[in-house]
Amino acid sequence: MAVDHTTTALVVIDMQNDFLLEDGSLRVDGGLAIVPNVIKAVEVARRRGFQVIWVVREHDPLGRDVELFRRHLYADGKPKPTSKGSKGAELINGLVIKQEDYKVVKTRFSAFFATNLHSFLQGAGIDSLVVVGVQTPNCIRQTVFDAVALDYKSVTVIVDATAAATPDVHAANIYDMKNIGVAAPTLEEWCGSSN
């Protein structure tokens, strides 16, 4: 069955300096290694005519919109991770938001929580999602579980374009997502498929 590319979106989650650079304040150990695969996934998605959605975490520099368990990171003298306008909140080099792309700013793990993402996707007629980015047990997993709960027809996580702090944590979360019906191809498999 042919895939209608106009109903599919690539969702790129948290590919920001604070999560990926060696000196990033919330660095995900496996994150930097997936950057080339995320770049390729974006290129392939654009060629296929997918909507590209960039999901980024941006916080008030005073930490007023941060989860309670992270507020200590925003105390005086602290680096204030992914603060609006900071270098840490910027996308990693090599990833660029284009005019036709869509950006969603979140302050929690799920890209759906307290954002307009679901409304945007519904309005655009998108019912299938392909997810890449960091980090698998938090923002990837929470977004994917919410997408399944919201009855998206197809949810795919590209296993080597997502990452966690350790390979074991990554694999365990991919396993859990597969158990709720999520497809989990490698980038090569996804590029060779029609979706």
N, C-alpha and C positions, 0 to 999 in steps of 0.2 A: 504494500500500500504506500503510495506516494505521500510525503509529508507536505503540508501546506506551510511553507516557511513564513507566511505572514501571520501565522498564529503561534509562532514560537519566539521566545525571548531568551537571550543569554543573560544571566544574572551574575555579575562580577562583584564579589563581596570582599570588602576591607583590604584591598590591595594597596595599602597605604604605608608610608615610610615607618611609622611607629610600630607597625606589625612585622615589617620585613627587613629593615636594615639592621646590621650587626649592633648598632648602638640604639636601636629603637626601644622605647621605654616599655613596650608590650610585645617584644619580639617573639614570634613563633619560630621555633628552631627550624622547622622544615619549610618555612615560607619562601625564603629567597630562591630556593631550588626550583620552585614551580613557576617563577616569573616567565621564563621563555614559553612554557606551555600555555599559560594564560594569554600571553601575547598572540600566540598562534590560534588559540580558541576564538579570540576576538576577531582576528583576521578572517577566519573561516566563517564565523557567524555573519560578519558583514557581507562576505561574498554570497552567502546563502540568502541574504535579505532578512535576517533575524533582527528584531529590535534588540539593541544592546542597552542593558540597564546597569548603571554603576551604583552600587550601594556602598556608602561610606559612613563611617562613624565620625561624627563631629560633635564636640562638647563645648559647652560654655566654659571659658577659661577658669571660672571660679568653681566649676564642678557642680553647679546647682542642678544639672539635669543628668547626673551620673548615678548609676546604681549605688545603693547605700554601701555595699561591700567594697566599692572602689573610691569612695570620697576621700579617703586618706591620701590618695595619689595626687590630689589637687590642693593640698595644703601649701602654705607659703614655702617657697624654696624648692618645691617639687617640680618635675618636668611637665606636668599637666598634659597627659597623653591625648592625642588627636583633638586638641583644642582648635576651635574655629580659627582659620587663618595661619595656623602654625605649619612649619615645615613637616612635622610629623603627621599632619592630617592630609598632606598632599599624596597623590598617587605616586607609586614607585616609577622611576624613569623607565620609559618604554611603553607606558600605558597612557593613552590620551582620550579624553572625552570629546567626541565630535558633536557638531551641532544637531545631528539627527538622533543622537543617543539621548538617554534619559537618566537623570541623576536623582537618587533617593538618599536623603540624609536620615540616619537612624541614631538612636541613643541607647538601644538595647540590642540583645543578641539577634532577634529575628528582624529581618527586613520588612516584615508585615506589621510588627507591633508599633502602633501609634504613628504609622506613616500612611501615605496615600498609594502605596504600591499596588495593593489589590484593586483599588478603584481604577488606577491607571491601566492595569493589565486588562481588566474587564472592558473598559472603554475602548481599548485598542483591539479587542477581540482575540487576545492571547490566552490560550488554554494549555500551553506546553512550555515548560521551563527547563533550561540547561544551566546548571550552577557550577561556578568555579570560584576559587579564592581561599581565604583563611577565616577562621580556623575550624577544622572539621567538627570537633566536639561541641563547639559553641555556636557561632553565627551560621555556619553552613548547616549543621544539624537542625537548629531551631527554625531556620528559614524553610528548610526542606520539610520538616514535620508539619509546619503551618501550611505549606503549599498542598501537601497531601490532605490535611484536614479541610482545606478550602476547596477540595475536589478538582484540582488541576488535573487534566486528562493524562498528562505525561510529565514526570519529573525525572530528570537525569542529573547525576553528579559525575563529572569527569574525574576519575580517581587520581590521575597524575597531574591534575590542574587544581587540586585542592590539597591542603596540608594541615598537619597538627604538630604539636611539640615533639612527638615521637612516632615512628612508624606503627608501633603497636596500638597506640591511641587512635591513629588514623584508621587502621584496618578494622578495629572494633566498631568504630562509628559507621564506617562504610557498610559493614556487616548488618548493623542495626537498620540502616536506611534501606538496604536491599530487602530486608524482611518486611518492610511496609510497602513494597512494590516499586521502589525507586530503581531505575537502571543505573549501572555504575561501570560504564566502559572506560577504557584508557583513551587518551587523546587520539592515538592512532586509529583505534576502533571507531571512535566517534567520527573522525574525519573521513573514514572509509564508508560510513553509513549514510543514509539519506536524511537523517534527522539530527 
